[in-house]
Amino acid sequence: MSDLHALGAGELADAYRAGQLSPVAVTQAVLAHVERWEPHLQASYLLRPERALALARESEARWRKGQALGALDGVPYTLKENIATRGDPMPLGTAATHLVALADDAPPAARLREAGAVMVCKTTMPDYGMLSSGLSSFHPLSRNPWDLRKTPGGSSAGGAAAAAAGYGPLHVGTDIGGSLRLPAGWCSIFSLKPSLGRIPIDPPFTGRAAGPMTRTVADAAAMMQVLSRPDARDSMSLPYQDIAWASFDQGAEKLRGLRIGLLLDANCGLPVEPEVLAAVLAAARRFEAAGALVEPMQPFMTQAMLDGMDHFWRMRSRMDLAALNPQDKARVLPYIRAWADSAAGMDGEAVFRAASQFHAVRVASVKACAAFDYVISPTAPMPAFAAELPSPTNDPLRPLEHIGFTVPYNMSEQPAASINCGYTGDGLPIGLQIAGQRFDDLGVLQVARAFELIRDVQRPWPQPPSA
């Protein structure tokens, strides 16, 4: 067998069932691999090997008795630190948080615990999840395994780095404007931001979703079988559906006859860089060769929409920071403080006009996508940027200029995924976003799997530095 840390969830379940591998041996291999990588990546939080091994021993006993809890029993996973786990503190990426043990698992954590999966660690995020980078006032600076000088993206920073580096097959992040898909694109992994409410989450918020971060579409589909189970704590969750997630692989035939919108211009924020544009165009040609009808799509976002959402979030963050005592506020990243404080002059009318852009984005997104079965676009307009920067612009007054392709689908509640479609001349990954109609999460997985089959051969996953 290949290195145990690199095996997918399905391979592990088959090997456990056949008695060829044990969850303990696999967890030991993953922990050893994490030990080699972690000094360079700083992707983990609450890395507790003995706890992981205890869970693995419990799983091993269940498999031996023929009482496994399901296909994810004994499979290693990581969880973004803003997803509550019972008995653990949640710093939210910021040194301003007072650490207290939480009483309950959030829904994604509860579902994975019930499934018998083995939590290796939690993963890092920036302050309050408000950056697309791994820069945090609480966690060490997280880095991209493809190039340690670059960011893994954010806010699911550690999860993306962990998936690309091979901290086991399964990882969970969250997304409110691109925080699953942006780091997925910059780290060459797969991630699905599901339809709002498909995966219950607590606390719920407009546009906020949890989702899988994996090396393969198959592993994401396996996670959806568990993560999509119901939880009454999410007041925005969808009625539970027993979706046939196992039918994610329809082959390249899935693409034949599909009408695919090709969106190459977000019409807001930063322009698409040439290497990104070339990779997405090459992907579009692959779709056409497989029988899809690819049609250029007119942009539907505007700078006013992006700015409005940005300004509303600034005011929300300003109110959050205003509730802190001065000593705690001073611990928040200066970039975040400057961004939030810039909303000080907004009056009620300005806040209302800013908030109204969320609905404007929703209406525009749904209307623009209605003519197509699926829409493909760059995930981000540029590849990964310097690890030390909070955002590509490094400007707190232009902080969201890179989310023009991703944020619409948070507001429209549509499922959208990111999958690797190429590399820059320097070897940095380039993400392709695939969006579907609302509720068609399975279809997005099927299209992503079809592209996974027809894209160019992927480069080997990065390995930890030898020194």
C-alpha positions in Angstrom: 0.0 0.0 0.0 1.0 3.6 -0.4 1.9 5.8 2.6 -0.9 5.3 5.1 -1.4 9.1 5.6 -2.3 9.5 1.9 -5.0 6.8 1.7 -8.5 8.0 1.0 -11.5 7.4 3.3 -12.9 4.6 1.1 -9.6 2.8 0.9 -9.2 2.9 4.7 -12.7 1.6 5.3 -12.1 -1.3 2.9 -8.8 -2.1 4.6 -10.3 -1.9 8.0 -13.2 -4.2 7.0 -10.8 -6.7 5.5 -8.5 -6.6 8.6 -5.6 -5.4 6.5 -5.1 -2.2 8.4 -6.0 -0.9 11.8 -7.2 2.6 12.8 -4.3 2.7 15.3 -1.6 2.1 12.7 -3.2 4.7 10.3 -3.5 7.3 13.1 0.1 6.7 14.1 1.2 7.2 10.5 -0.8 10.4 10.1 0.6 11.7 13.4 4.2 10.9 12.3 3.6 12.7 9.0 2.1 15.7 10.8 5.2 15.8 13.0 7.4 16.1 9.9 5.3 18.9 8.4 4.0 20.9 11.3 7.1 22.9 12.1 7.0 24.3 8.6 3.2 24.7 8.1 1.8 25.7 11.5 -1.6 24.4 10.4 -2.7 22.7 13.7 -4.4 23.8 16.9 -5.0 21.4 19.8 -2.8 18.7 18.3 -3.1 16.0 21.0 -1.6 12.6 19.8 -2.7 10.6 22.8 -6.4 11.7 22.4 -6.3 10.8 18.7 -4.7 7.4 19.5 -7.4 6.7 22.2 -10.1 7.3 19.6 -8.3 5.1 17.2 -8.1 2.3 19.7 -11.8 2.5 20.3 -12.4 2.3 16.6 -10.1 -0.6 16.2 -12.1 -2.5 18.8 -15.4 -1.8 17.0 -14.0 -3.0 13.7 -12.7 -6.2 15.3 -16.1 -6.9 16.7 -17.9 -6.1 13.4 -19.6 -3.2 15.1 -18.1 -0.3 13.1 -20.2 2.9 13.2 -20.0 3.5 9.5 -17.6 4.0 6.6 -15.8 6.9 8.4 -15.1 4.9 11.6 -11.4 5.2 12.3 -10.7 7.6 9.5 -8.5 10.6 10.5 -9.9 14.1 10.1 -9.2 17.7 11.2 -11.7 20.4 12.1 -11.4 24.2 11.8 -11.1 25.7 15.2 -14.2 27.8 14.9 -16.3 24.6 14.9 -17.0 23.9 18.6 -15.8 20.7 20.2 -16.9 19.6 23.6 -14.5 20.5 26.4 -12.2 22.7 24.2 -11.7 26.4 23.9 -12.5 28.3 20.7 -10.1 31.3 20.2 -11.6 32.3 16.8 -8.1 32.9 15.6 -7.6 36.0 17.8 -5.6 36.7 20.9 -8.5 38.9 22.1 -10.6 35.8 23.0 -10.7 34.6 26.6 -10.3 30.8 26.5 -13.1 28.8 28.1 -14.0 25.1 27.6 -17.2 24.7 25.5 -20.0 22.5 26.6 -21.1 21.0 23.3 -20.0 19.9 19.9 -21.2 22.0 17.0 -23.1 19.9 14.4 -20.2 19.0 12.1 -18.1 17.9 15.1 -21.1 15.9 16.6 -21.7 14.1 13.3 -18.1 13.1 12.9 -17.8 12.0 16.5 -21.0 9.9 16.1 -19.5 8.3 13.0 -16.4 7.2 14.9 -13.9 9.3 12.9 -10.6 10.1 14.6 -9.9 13.8 15.2 -6.2 14.4 14.7 -6.3 18.1 15.6 -8.2 21.3 15.0 -6.8 23.7 12.3 -5.9 27.4 12.3 -7.7 30.4 11.1 -7.1 34.2 11.1 -8.7 36.7 13.5 -12.5 36.1 13.5 -12.2 34.4 10.1 -12.1 37.8 8.5 -9.0 37.3 6.3 -8.2 35.1 3.3 -4.8 34.2 4.7 -3.3 32.3 7.6 -2.3 35.5 9.5 -3.5 35.4 13.1 -2.8 37.1 16.4 -3.4 33.8 18.2 -2.0 31.1 16.0 1.5 31.0 14.5 1.6 32.0 10.8 0.2 29.2 8.7 1.9 28.5 5.4 1.2 26.8 2.0 2.8 23.4 1.5 3.3 24.0 -2.2 5.5 27.0 -1.4 6.3 27.9 2.2 6.7 31.5 1.3 3.0 31.7 0.3 -0.3 31.7 2.2 -2.6 28.7 2.2 -5.4 31.2 2.0 -8.2 31.6 4.5 -10.1 31.7 6.5 -9.9 27.9 6.5 -6.2 28.3 6.4 -5.0 25.3 8.4 -7.6 23.0 6.9 -6.4 23.6 3.4 -2.7 23.3 4.3 -3.5 20.1 6.3 -5.4 18.6 3.3 -2.6 19.4 0.8 0.1 18.2 3.2 -1.7 14.9 4.0 -2.8 15.3 7.6 -5.2 12.4 6.8 -7.9 12.4 4.2 -10.7 14.4 5.7 -10.9 18.1 6.8 -13.8 20.5 7.6 -13.7 24.2 7.1 -16.3 27.1 6.9 -17.1 29.7 4.3 -19.0 33.0 4.3 -17.4 34.6 1.3 -15.0 32.1 -0.1 -13.2 30.7 3.0 -13.4 27.1 1.8 -12.9 27.6 -1.9 -10.2 30.2 -1.9 -7.7 28.2 0.2 -8.8 25.1 -1.7 -7.8 26.7 -5.0 -4.5 28.0 -3.6 -3.6 24.6 -2.1 -4.7 22.3 -5.1 -7.4 20.5 -3.0 -11.1 20.0 -3.5 -13.7 21.7 -1.4 -17.5 22.1 -1.6 -19.4 25.0 -0.2 -22.8 23.4 0.0 -26.2 25.0 -0.4 -26.9 27.1 2.6 -28.4 24.8 5.3 -27.3 21.5 3.6 -24.8 20.9 6.4 -26.2 22.1 9.7 -23.9 24.6 11.6 -24.1 26.4 14.9 -24.2 29.4 15.1 -25.9 29.9 11.7 -25.4 33.2 9.8 -26.4 34.6 6.4 -24.1 32.9 3.9 -22.2 30.8 6.4 -21.6 27.2 5.5 -19.4 24.3 6.7 -18.0 22.0 4.1 -15.4 19.3 3.3 -11.8 20.0 2.3 -10.2 16.9 0.7 -7.7 15.8 -1.9 -10.4 14.0 -3.9 -14.1 14.4 -4.8 -14.7 10.9 -3.5 -13.6 11.8 0.0 -15.8 14.9 0.0 -18.8 12.8 -1.0 -18.1 10.4 1.8 -18.0 13.3 4.2 -21.3 14.7 2.9 -23.1 11.5 3.8 -22.3 12.2 7.5 -22.1 16.1 7.7 -25.5 16.6 6.0 -27.4 14.7 8.7 -29.9 16.9 10.5 -29.4 19.0 13.6 -32.2 21.1 15.1 -29.7 23.8 16.4 -29.4 25.3 12.9 -32.5 27.4 12.4 -31.4 27.9 8.7 -30.9 24.3 7.9 -32.7 22.6 5.0 -35.1 19.7 5.5 -33.1 16.6 5.6 -32.8 14.7 2.3 -31.4 11.2 2.0 -29.2 12.2 -1.0 -27.4 9.4 -2.9 -24.0 10.9 -2.2 -22.4 7.6 -3.2 -23.5 8.2 -6.8 -21.1 11.2 -7.1 -19.1 9.4 -9.9 -21.1 9.4 -13.1 -17.9 9.5 -15.2 -17.1 12.1 -17.9 -20.5 11.2 -19.5 -22.0 13.5 -16.9 -20.8 16.5 -18.9 -22.4 15.5 -22.2 -25.1 18.0 -23.2 -24.7 20.2 -20.1 -25.0 23.9 -20.7 -22.0 25.5 -18.9 -21.6 29.2 -18.3 -18.0 30.4 -18.5 -17.5 33.5 -16.3 -14.0 35.0 -16.8 -14.7 38.5 -15.4 -16.0 39.1 -11.9 -16.6 42.8 -12.9 -15.3 43.9 -9.5 -12.2 43.7 -7.5 -8.8 42.7 -8.9 -8.5 41.6 -12.5 -7.8 37.9 -13.4 -4.1 37.3 -13.9 -3.0 35.8 -17.2 -1.9 32.4 -16.0 -5.2 31.9 -14.1 -7.2 33.0 -17.2 -5.2 30.5 -19.4 -5.8 27.6 -17.0 -9.5 28.3 -16.7 -9.8 28.6 -20.5 -8.0 25.3 -20.9 -10.4 23.7 -18.4 -13.3 25.1 -20.5 -11.9 23.4 -23.6 -11.8 20.1 -21.6 -15.5 20.5 -20.8 -16.3 21.1 -24.5 -14.3 18.1 -25.6 -16.3 16.0 -23.2 -19.6 17.1 -24.9 -20.6 20.1 -22.7 -22.0 23.3 -24.3 -19.7 26.0 -22.9 -21.0 29.6 -23.4 -19.4 32.9 -22.3 -21.3 34.4 -19.5 -21.8 38.1 -18.8 -20.6 39.4 -15.4 -23.3 40.0 -12.9 -21.5 41.4 -9.9 -20.7 45.1 -9.5 -18.1 47.0 -7.5 -21.0 48.6 -5.6 -22.3 45.1 -4.5 -18.8 44.1 -3.3 -18.2 47.4 -1.5 -21.6 47.2 0.1 -21.1 43.8 1.6 -17.6 44.9 2.7 -18.9 48.0 4.4 -21.6 46.1 6.2 -19.1 43.5 7.5 -16.9 46.4 8.6 -19.7 47.8 10.7 -20.5 44.3 12.1 -16.8 43.9 13.1 -16.7 47.4 14.5 -19.6 46.6 16.8 -17.9 43.3 17.8 -14.7 45.1 18.6 -16.5 47.8 20.5 -17.8 45.2 22.9 -14.2 44.3 23.9 -12.3 46.0 26.6 -9.4 48.2 25.3 -6.7 45.7 26.3 -8.4 42.9 24.4 -9.1 45.0 21.3 -5.4 46.0 21.2 -4.6 42.2 20.8 -6.6 42.0 17.5 -4.6 42.2 14.3 -4.0 45.9 13.4 -5.3 45.2 9.9 -8.6 44.0 11.3 -8.8 46.9 13.7 -8.1 49.4 10.9 -10.7 47.8 8.7 -13.4 47.8 11.4 -12.6 51.3 12.6 -13.0 52.6 9.1 -16.8 52.2 9.5 -16.9 54.8 12.3 -18.4 57.5 10.0 -21.3 55.3 8.6 -24.8 56.6 9.5 -28.0 54.5 9.5 -28.7 55.2 5.9 -25.2 54.1 4.8 -25.5 50.9 6.8 -28.9 50.2 5.3 -27.6 50.8 1.7 -24.6 48.5 2.5 -26.9 45.7 3.9 -29.2 45.9 0.8 -26.3 44.8 -1.4 -26.5 41.3 0.0 -30.0 40.8 -1.5 -28.9 42.6 -4.7 -26.1 40.0 -5.1 -28.6 37.2 -4.4 -31.0 38.4 -7.1 -28.3 39.0 -9.6 -26.6 35.7 -9.1 -29.7 33.6 -9.4 -30.8 35.5 -12.5 -27.4 35.2 -14.2 -27.1 31.4 -13.5 -30.7 30.5 -14.5 -29.8 29.9 -18.1 -27.1 27.4 -17.3 -26.8 24.0 -15.6 -23.5 24.9 -14.1 -21.1 27.9 -14.1 -17.3 27.6 -14.2 -14.9 30.4 -13.3 -11.6 31.1 -11.6 -11.9 30.5 -7.9 -9.6 33.5 -7.3 -8.2 36.1 -9.7 -4.6 35.3 -8.6 -2.5 32.4 -7.2 -1.4 32.3 -3.5 0.3 35.5 -2.3 2.9 36.1 0.4 2.2 34.3 3.6 2.8 37.4 5.7 0.1 39.5 4.0 -3.4 39.7 5.4 -4.9 40.1 1.9 -3.6 40.3 -1.7 -3.9 44.1 -1.6 -2.4 44.5 1.9 -4.9 47.4 2.2 -7.6 47.4 4.9 -9.6 49.7 2.8 -9.5 47.3 -0.1 -9.7 44.0 1.7 -12.1 41.9 -0.3 -10.9 42.6 -3.9 -10.2 38.9 -4.5 -13.6 37.4 -3.6 -15.7 38.6 -6.5 -16.0 35.0 -8.0 -16.8 33.2 -4.7 -19.0 35.5 -2.6 -22.0 35.6 -4.9 -22.8 31.9 -4.2 -22.8 32.5 -0.4 -25.5 35.1 -0.8 -27.5 33.1 -3.4 -27.3 29.9 -1.3 -26.0 27.9 -4.3 -23.5 25.1 -4.0 -20.0 25.9 -5.4 -16.8 23.9 -5.4 -13.2 24.5 -6.1 -10.9 22.0 -7.9 -7.4 22.3 -9.2 -7.2 23.0 -12.9 -3.5 23.9 -13.4 -0.4 25.5 -12.1 1.5 28.7 -12.6 5.0 28.8 -14.1 6.3 28.8 -10.5 4.3 25.7 -9.6 1.5 27.3 -7.6 -2.0 25.7 -8.0 -4.9 27.4 -9.8 -8.4 26.7 -8.7 -11.5 26.2 -11.0 -14.8 27.1 -9.4 -17.9 25.0 -10.3 -21.3 26.4 -9.2 -24.7 24.8 -9.5 -28.3 25.6 -9.1 -29.5 25.9 -5.5 -29.9 22.5 -3.8 -28.0 20.7 -6.6 -25.0 19.8 -4.3 -24.8 16.3 -5.7 -24.7 17.6 -9.3 -21.8 19.9 -8.4 -19.9 16.9 -7.0 -20.7 14.9 -10.1 -19.4 17.6 -12.4 -16.3 18.1 -10.3 -15.7 14.3 -10.4 -16.1 14.4 -14.2 -13.5 17.2 -14.5 -11.3 15.3 -12.1 -11.3 12.5 -14.6 -10.5 14.6 -17.7 -8.1 17.2 -16.4 -4.3 17.0 -16.9 -2.3 14.7 -14.7 -1.8 16.3 -11.4 1.6 17.0 -9.9 2.7 14.9 -6.9 1.6 16.3 -3.5 4.3 18.3 -1.7 6.5 16.5 0.8 7.9 17.9 4.0 11.3 19.6 3.8 14.1 17.1 4.6 15.9 19.6 6.8 
